[in-house]
Amino acid sequence: MGLFDKKYCDICGEKIGLLGNRKLDDGNLCKDCAKKLSPFFSDRRHSTVAEIKEQLEYREANKEKVAAFNPTKTIGGNMNILFDEDKHQWIATRMRNWRNENPDVLEYSQVTGCTLDIDESKSEVYRQTADGKNESYNPPRYAYSYDFNMTIHVNSPWFEQISFQINDDEISQRGGIAYREAQAKADEIKAELMQARDAEREAASAANAPNTAVVCPHCHATTMPDANGCCEYCGGAV
């Protein structure tokens, strides 16, 4: 096929307009279908048509989870982390009208870790000479700025991490109010996600643990507690 031959989307079958093609490993993807993929997905060029179709099926099913998602806690900023503590789910989104954007609904158990990188940038500060030229101070002076970049690592078939900047605006003073606020927000996000993840793992471990025979404090029989933690003989809590 020639460079300017008409191409068709291998997902929806529609003709792809000029500059609208998104190459796949073994086919083509139109920009409209590409918009339906997860915003955290970054391996499109190495994905097959079958893999893209599978992800789009997941994204379509995700809409039902979004509709049922009821945020009970939000940690806001450049990226909002919303928690549904009743369903043990969370989403990450920059959008106010997030229900219309189909954000990926993730389980607490899918969190594998959180990392924070504080990037420091510096630029030299000059003084202006009488003839309008910039001249270095002696010794040189520098202006610093800081960005708090967080990465949430997740176990998902479609992406491995969610990366975003904590601070909305440039932070110019190390240890200043804006710096401390960004640090506190990063700590809060990490603590919330990791505590939720650990609680899920502990609950799963307890559910899979074998029952152990105990002596009932009520009838003194040796019993295997039932699903409600009660004595199989007298029904008392053990």
N, C-alpha and C positions, 0 to 999 in steps of 0.2 A: 504493500500500500504506500502511496506517496505521502509526503509530509502534509499536504493540504487536503487529503481525501477525507470525506465525511466520516465521523466516528460516532458510534452509538454507545450509550451507557449499558454496560453488561449487567446492571442491576435493574433498572426500570425500562430499558429499551429505547428511551428517548434519544433523539439526535443531540449531540453535544455541540454547542456553539463555539465560535472562535475564542480561544484562550480559556475555554470552560472545562477542558479535560483535566482530570486528576488521575494520573497513571497508577495502575496497580501492577502487582508482580506478573499477572497473566491476563490483564485486560484494562478496561477503561471505566472511569467513574465520573458521572456528571457532578457539577457543583451543588445541585439541589440534594442529591443523595449524600454527598460528602458532608453537608451541613447537619445531617441527621446522626452522624457518628458522635461518639462521646467527645466532649471538648478536651478531655485528658488523653485521648488516643493520639499517638504520634508516629505510628509505624505503618502508615497507610501504603507507602510505596513498596514495602516488602510484604504486603498482604495479598492473598489470592482473592478472586471473586467469591469463592465459597466462604472464606473467612469474613469478608465484608457482609455477605448476606446473613451469616450467623450473628454478627454483631448487630445488624439492623433489626433482626428478630428480637434480640435482647433489649435493644433500645425501645422497641415498640411495647414490649412487656413491661418495661420500666415506667411507662406512662401511668399504669395502674398503681404502681407503688408511690409515684409522685402524688397522685390524686388522694391516696390514703394517708400520706405523710402529714403528721400534725406536729409542728415544731413546739417543743416545750422549753427549749433553751437556745439562745443565739449568742455567739461570740462574734462581734462585728468588726469590720475594718475594711481593708482593700479587698479581702475575701471574707465572706460570711460563712461561718460553720454553724449549721443548724442541726439540732439534736431532737429526735423523737424518742424520749426516754421510755415511753411505754412500749414501743415496738423495737427498741434497741437498734435504731437506725440513725444515720446521719447523712447530710449532704454538704457539699462545698460549692458555693456559687457567688458570683459577683453581681448577679441580676436581682433587682428588686421584684420584678414580676417572674420569679423563678419557676412558678408552676407552669408557665407557658414555655419555658426553655428546656424542660425535660432533664433536669440535673440527675446525675447518677445517684441512685439511692443505695447506700452501702450499709452493711451490717457492722456492728461494733467489732465482731470477731474477725473482720477482714483487715483491721488495722494491724500492721506488723511493726511499726515504729514511727518516730517523729525525730527529725533533725533540724537544727537551727544554725544557720551561718550568718554571722554579722560581717557584712562587707564594708571595709573602710576604704574610702577614696580620698586622695589629697591633691590639692592643686596649689601651686606657688602663688603667693600674694606679692604684687609688685607696687612700688611707689612710682609716681610720675615725675619726671624731671621737668625742668623749666621749659625745655623745648618740646614737651609733650610725649616723650618716649618713656617706655616702661623700664624700670631699673630694679634689680634685686636688692632686698635689704641685706645687711651684713650683721649677723648671719641671716640666711634666707628664712622667710616666714611662709607658713602654709595654712590653708583653710581645709578643714576636714568635713566629710559627710559620711553618714552611716545608713545602711539599708539592712533590715532584718528579713532574711529570706528563709522561709520554712518549707520543708518537704515532708509530706505525710506519705509514708510507704504503705502500700496496700496489696492485698492478695486478690487480684482480679484477673480474669482472662484477657482483658482488653487494655489494661494499663497497670504500671507498677508503682506510680507515684503521682501525687498532686503537689505541685510546687507553686508558691505564690509569695509575694512580698507583704509583710505584716504592716509596715508603715505606709500611710497614704502619701505623705509629703516627705521631702528630704529632711533628715535629721542632721543638724550641724554641730551639736555639742554632745560629746561623750559624757554620759552620766547626767545629762540635763533632764528636764521634765519629759520631753518627747521621747528621749532615749529610754527612760525608765518605763514609760507607758507602753512602748513597743515591746520591751522585755517582759513586762507583766502580761501583756496579751498573748505573747508567744508561750509563756509558761502556763497560762490558763488553758490554751488550746491543747498543748501537749498533755497536761495533767488530766484534762477531761477525757481525751481520747484513750490514753493509756490506762486510766482507771477503769473506764468502761470495757476496754478490751480484756483486761485482767479479770474483771468480774465475770465476763462471759466464759473465759477459759476455766475459771474455778467452778462455775456452775456446770459446765460440760463434763469436767473431771469428776465432780461429785455425782452426777447423773449416771456416769459409766462405772462408778466404783461398785464392787460387789457388796451385797448386804452381809453384815456381820451379826452373828447371834449375840443377843444381849439378855440380861436378866431383867424382867419386867418389875418395876418398883411397886406395882399394884398387886399382882397375883404371884409374883416371885417365880414365874415360870421362865425357862430359857426359851426365847422366842426369836424368830426372824421378823423384824418390823415390816409391816406392809408398806404400800406406796405412800400412805399418809403418815408413816412413822409411828404406827400404833401396834400394840401387842396383838398377835394373831389369836390369842385365847380369850382375853378379857376386853380387848378393844381400847385399853388405856394408852395414853401417850407415853412413849419410852424414849 
